[in-house]
Amino acid sequence: MENSTPRPTPDTGTGTDTETETETETAPEPAWSPPGWLRVPATALAMTAVMTGAGYAVYRWAATGLPMEPLPGSPWPYLGAWAVLTFLAALLLQWATSGIDYDGRWALIGIPFFAGIRLSLAYRPDPSLLYAYGLAVLAAAAAGTALWRRSRAAAAAAGRG
């Protein structure tokens, strides 16, 4: 059975013979783009705001008594702890993945941090434990990232030399 849908013909522009088919127009540059030193913390801050907002939404949803029963008390010490840890993890992630085109980088922070917010709001551990364990994990991740970047730089230097 034949498909009777006509195919559109490509637009050839103005039709002058002097134009070549390989010419492409460059995309217009944005009117203003933040400098690199501001773009990284702004992205980390945006991720922190999203995660804190999601954590607060989970806290409000728990008040309905559906899958998670809310405990009495304010959620802000826990949301504050996770906001600090999310911001530091986002900065670390941007440093670790700079120069690498990786599409799923924010899932590396979003999924575990959202799960951590949900669990800490459900069980309410001491906020100092959240800071202690969170900063220990981030310190280990920073050390691992520094070693990985160092070995990557050494391999690149050996490949050039």
Residue frames relative to the residue before (quaternion, step in Angstrom):
aa qw qx qy qz dx dy dz
M 1.0000 0.0000 0.0000 0.0000 0.00 0.00 0.00
E 0.3331 -0.7642 0.5232 0.1767 3.56 -0.80 1.01
N 0.4102 -0.6686 0.5616 0.2632 3.49 -1.19 0.66
S 0.2223 -0.8189 0.5175 0.1105 3.57 -0.55 1.12
T 0.4421 0.6874 -0.4671 0.3375 3.59 1.24 0.18
P 0.3603 -0.7408 0.5136 0.2400 3.61 -0.63 1.02
R 0.3758 -0.7109 0.5528 0.2186 3.52 -1.09 0.76
P 0.4490 -0.6886 0.4831 0.3015 3.60 -0.90 0.82
T 0.4049 -0.6903 0.5439 0.2524 3.52 -1.10 0.70
P 0.5285 -0.6368 0.4400 0.3487 3.59 -0.98 0.70
D 0.4819 -0.6539 0.5075 0.2874 3.53 -1.13 0.77
T 0.2477 -0.8064 0.5240 0.1170 3.56 -0.72 1.04
G 0.5948 -0.5899 0.3744 0.3976 3.60 1.17 0.24
T 0.8081 -0.2590 0.2003 0.4897 3.55 -1.02 -0.84
G 0.4983 -0.6935 0.4096 0.3210 3.56 1.18 -0.27
T 0.4527 0.6729 -0.4807 0.3334 3.63 1.14 0.21
D 0.5231 -0.6730 0.4403 0.2821 3.52 -1.06 0.76
T 0.6310 0.5654 -0.3454 0.4036 3.61 1.12 -0.43
E 0.5778 0.5805 -0.3951 0.4160 3.62 1.20 -0.28
T 0.2736 -0.7357 0.5895 0.1907 3.56 -1.09 0.62
E 0.5668 -0.6250 0.4228 0.3306 3.54 -1.18 0.54
T 0.6489 0.5458 -0.3219 0.4212 3.59 1.18 -0.40
E 0.5082 0.6427 -0.4380 0.3699 3.58 1.21 -0.15
T 0.0301 -0.7846 0.6192 0.0057 3.53 -0.95 0.88
E 0.4277 -0.6782 0.5292 0.2775 3.50 -1.14 0.61
T 0.4089 -0.6887 0.5348 0.2692 3.54 -1.01 0.75
A 0.5245 -0.6306 0.4686 0.3280 3.52 -1.07 0.72
P 0.5076 -0.6444 0.4598 0.3401 3.57 -0.97 0.73
E 0.4597 -0.6823 0.4950 0.2796 3.52 -0.99 0.83
P 0.5460 -0.6144 0.4352 0.3674 3.58 -1.03 0.65
A 0.6187 -0.5688 0.3922 0.3740 3.54 -1.17 0.59
W 0.7941 -0.0319 0.0362 0.6058 3.56 1.03 -0.80
S 0.0317 -0.7741 0.6323 -0.0013 3.53 -0.95 0.89
P 0.4511 -0.7017 0.4618 0.3016 3.60 -0.76 0.93
P 0.5566 -0.6035 0.4418 0.3615 3.58 -1.10 0.59
G 0.6843 -0.5250 0.3317 0.3822 3.56 -1.22 0.51
W 0.6629 0.5130 -0.3204 0.4413 3.58 0.95 -0.80
L 0.6886 0.4413 -0.2779 0.5038 3.59 1.21 -0.40
R 0.6033 0.5967 -0.3495 0.3973 3.57 1.12 -0.66
V 0.6625 0.5212 -0.3145 0.4364 3.61 0.91 -0.84
P 0.7177 0.3995 -0.2951 0.4881 3.67 0.69 -0.85
A 0.6094 0.5477 -0.3672 0.4402 3.61 1.07 -0.56
T 0.6450 0.4981 -0.3199 0.4833 3.58 1.01 -0.74
A 0.6470 0.5038 -0.3181 0.4758 3.59 0.99 -0.80
L 0.6512 0.5070 -0.3119 0.4708 3.57 1.02 -0.77
A 0.6299 0.5211 -0.3330 0.4700 3.60 1.03 -0.71
M 0.6459 0.5007 -0.3192 0.4798 3.59 0.99 -0.81
T 0.6301 0.5288 -0.3272 0.4650 3.58 1.03 -0.77
A 0.6600 0.5038 -0.3091 0.4636 3.58 0.93 -0.86
V 0.6429 0.5147 -0.3263 0.4640 3.58 0.97 -0.80
M 0.6920 0.4731 -0.2892 0.4622 3.59 0.86 -0.92
T 0.6473 0.4996 -0.3263 0.4744 3.61 0.99 -0.74
G 0.6434 0.5120 -0.3173 0.4725 3.58 1.00 -0.76
A 0.6476 0.4989 -0.3155 0.4818 3.57 1.01 -0.79
G 0.6429 0.5189 -0.3233 0.4614 3.60 1.01 -0.75
Y 0.6577 0.4875 -0.3139 0.4808 3.57 0.98 -0.77
A 0.6212 0.5307 -0.3404 0.4653 3.59 1.06 -0.70
V 0.6289 0.5174 -0.3291 0.4779 3.58 1.05 -0.74
Y 0.6384 0.5200 -0.3270 0.4638 3.58 0.98 -0.80
R 0.6776 0.4750 -0.2943 0.4782 3.59 0.92 -0.86
W 0.6393 0.5196 -0.3242 0.4650 3.58 1.07 -0.72
A 0.6219 0.5464 -0.3401 0.4462 3.56 1.06 -0.70
A 0.5820 0.5889 -0.3735 0.4183 3.58 1.15 -0.51
T 0.6060 0.5425 -0.3631 0.4546 3.58 1.22 -0.30
G 0.4397 -0.7319 0.4231 0.3034 3.58 1.30 -0.22
L 0.3785 0.7444 -0.4878 0.2542 3.59 1.16 0.31
P 0.8542 -0.0450 -0.0177 0.5176 3.68 -0.37 -0.95
M 0.7772 0.2533 -0.1398 0.5587 3.59 1.14 -0.41
E 0.3002 -0.7557 0.5584 0.1644 3.55 -0.72 1.04
P 0.3646 -0.7543 0.4932 0.2342 3.63 -0.64 1.00
L 0.3302 -0.7085 0.5878 0.2087 3.52 -1.15 0.65
P 0.5550 -0.6071 0.4263 0.3763 3.59 -1.06 0.52
G 0.6047 0.5574 -0.4258 0.3771 3.52 -1.18 0.56
S 0.6084 -0.5765 0.4206 0.3473 3.49 -1.31 0.33
P 0.3861 -0.7237 0.5157 0.2475 3.60 -1.01 0.72
W 0.5179 0.7168 -0.3878 0.2601 3.59 1.19 -0.40
P 0.6115 0.5176 -0.4025 0.4429 3.67 0.93 -0.46
Y 0.6766 0.4786 -0.2915 0.4777 3.59 1.04 -0.74
L 0.6550 0.4912 -0.3163 0.4792 3.56 0.98 -0.80
G 0.6255 0.5314 -0.3336 0.4638 3.59 1.09 -0.67
A 0.6476 0.5110 -0.3165 0.4684 3.57 0.97 -0.86
W 0.6955 0.4559 -0.2834 0.4775 3.57 0.89 -0.88
A 0.5956 0.5493 -0.3734 0.4518 3.61 1.09 -0.52
V 0.6542 0.4963 -0.3145 0.4762 3.60 0.93 -0.86
L 0.6869 0.4774 -0.2885 0.4659 3.58 0.88 -0.93
T 0.6354 0.5196 -0.3342 0.4633 3.60 1.02 -0.71
F 0.6451 0.5194 -0.3255 0.4563 3.58 0.94 -0.84
L 0.6824 0.4732 -0.2907 0.4752 3.59 0.88 -0.91
A 0.6522 0.5034 -0.3194 0.4683 3.59 0.98 -0.77
A 0.6402 0.5159 -0.3302 0.4636 3.60 1.02 -0.72
L 0.6333 0.5054 -0.3335 0.4820 3.60 1.02 -0.72
L 0.6498 0.5114 -0.3080 0.4705 3.57 0.98 -0.87
L 0.6585 0.5072 -0.3123 0.4601 3.58 0.94 -0.83
Q 0.6512 0.4988 -0.3260 0.4700 3.59 0.97 -0.75
W 0.6431 0.5004 -0.3263 0.4791 3.58 1.03 -0.71
A 0.6777 0.5058 -0.2996 0.4418 3.58 0.93 -0.87
T 0.7841 0.3300 -0.1702 0.4974 3.58 0.96 -0.79
S 0.3572 0.7225 -0.5218 0.2794 3.60 1.14 0.35
G 0.8015 0.2409 -0.2089 0.5059 3.53 -0.86 0.97
I 0.6643 0.4327 -0.3001 0.5304 3.59 1.29 0.08
D 0.3017 -0.7376 0.5739 0.1884 3.55 -0.88 0.92
Y 0.1786 0.7819 -0.5638 0.1970 3.55 -0.17 1.33
D 0.3326 -0.8017 0.4681 0.1661 3.55 -0.43 1.23
G 0.7576 0.4247 -0.2223 0.4431 3.61 0.93 -0.75
R 0.2793 0.8164 -0.4815 0.1540 3.56 1.19 0.35
W 0.6940 0.4834 -0.3102 0.4341 3.63 0.89 -0.75
A 0.5533 0.5769 -0.4067 0.4424 3.59 1.20 -0.29
L 0.5778 0.5900 -0.3732 0.4229 3.60 1.16 -0.51
I 0.7177 0.3707 -0.2363 0.5401 3.58 1.16 -0.53
G 0.6774 0.5602 -0.3047 0.3667 3.54 0.77 -1.04
I 0.7145 0.4684 -0.2786 0.4386 3.57 0.73 -1.00
P 0.7355 0.4008 -0.2881 0.4640 3.67 0.63 -0.89
F 0.6582 0.5062 -0.3323 0.4473 3.59 1.00 -0.67
F 0.6238 0.5120 -0.3485 0.4767 3.59 1.03 -0.65
A 0.6417 0.5063 -0.3233 0.4768 3.58 0.99 -0.79
G 0.6511 0.5151 -0.3172 0.4585 3.60 0.99 -0.76
I 0.6287 0.5172 -0.3339 0.4752 3.56 1.01 -0.78
R 0.6674 0.5114 -0.3038 0.4480 3.56 0.87 -0.94
L 0.6878 0.4705 -0.2904 0.4704 3.59 0.90 -0.87
S 0.6804 0.4809 -0.3151 0.4545 3.59 0.89 -0.79
L 0.6452 0.4865 -0.3361 0.4839 3.59 1.09 -0.52
A 0.6509 0.5127 -0.3238 0.4567 3.59 1.12 -0.52
Y 0.8083 0.2922 -0.1282 0.4947 3.59 0.90 -0.92
R 0.2410 -0.8353 0.4665 0.1630 3.59 1.29 -0.28
P 0.0655 0.7875 -0.6080 0.0764 3.61 0.40 1.15
D 0.6613 -0.4662 0.3748 0.4526 3.56 -1.26 0.10
P 0.4927 -0.6827 0.4404 0.3119 3.67 -0.74 0.94
S 0.5990 0.5566 -0.3808 0.4317 3.61 1.09 -0.54
L 0.6055 0.5360 -0.3591 0.4658 3.61 1.13 -0.52
L 0.6201 0.5368 -0.3441 0.4570 3.57 1.03 -0.72
Y 0.6633 0.4906 -0.2985 0.4798 3.56 0.95 -0.89
A 0.6717 0.5128 -0.3125 0.4338 3.59 0.83 -0.94
Y 0.7218 0.4213 -0.2592 0.4841 3.58 0.74 -1.01
G 0.6510 0.5270 -0.3217 0.4415 3.57 0.97 -0.79
L 0.6856 0.4634 -0.2875 0.4821 3.58 0.92 -0.86
A 0.6103 0.5349 -0.3554 0.4637 3.60 1.09 -0.60
V 0.6604 0.4881 -0.3092 0.4796 3.58 0.94 -0.83
L 0.6650 0.4969 -0.3089 0.4641 3.60 0.95 -0.82
A 0.6271 0.5199 -0.3396 0.4701 3.61 1.05 -0.68
A 0.6521 0.4923 -0.3161 0.4821 3.58 0.98 -0.80
A 0.6511 0.5050 -0.3179 0.4691 3.59 0.99 -0.78
A 0.6405 0.5143 -0.3274 0.4670 3.60 1.02 -0.75
A 0.6477 0.5021 -0.3228 0.4734 3.59 0.97 -0.80
G 0.6554 0.5052 -0.3087 0.4690 3.59 0.94 -0.83
T 0.6512 0.5082 -0.3095 0.4710 3.57 0.99 -0.80
A 0.6428 0.5171 -0.3248 0.4626 3.58 0.98 -0.82
L 0.6573 0.4926 -0.3131 0.4767 3.61 0.96 -0.80
W 0.6544 0.5124 -0.3131 0.4596 3.58 0.95 -0.84
R 0.6710 0.4847 -0.3035 0.4719 3.60 0.91 -0.86
R 0.6303 0.5304 -0.3336 0.4585 3.58 1.06 -0.73
S 0.6842 0.4646 -0.2954 0.4783 3.60 0.89 -0.87
R 0.6245 0.5333 -0.3355 0.4615 3.58 1.09 -0.66
A 0.6562 0.4945 -0.3032 0.4827 3.57 1.03 -0.82
A 0.6445 0.5145 -0.3224 0.4648 3.59 1.02 -0.76
A 0.6527 0.5010 -0.3158 0.4726 3.59 1.01 -0.78
A 0.6433 0.5060 -0.3228 0.4754 3.59 1.05 -0.71
A 0.6557 0.4972 -0.3154 0.4727 3.59 1.01 -0.76
A 0.6535 0.5057 -0.3183 0.4646 3.59 1.03 -0.73
G 0.6393 0.5285 -0.3185 0.4587 3.57 1.11 -0.66
R 0.6878 0.4602 -0.2800 0.4866 3.58 1.13 -0.60
G 0.7390 0.4631 -0.2329 0.4303 3.56 1.02 -0.79
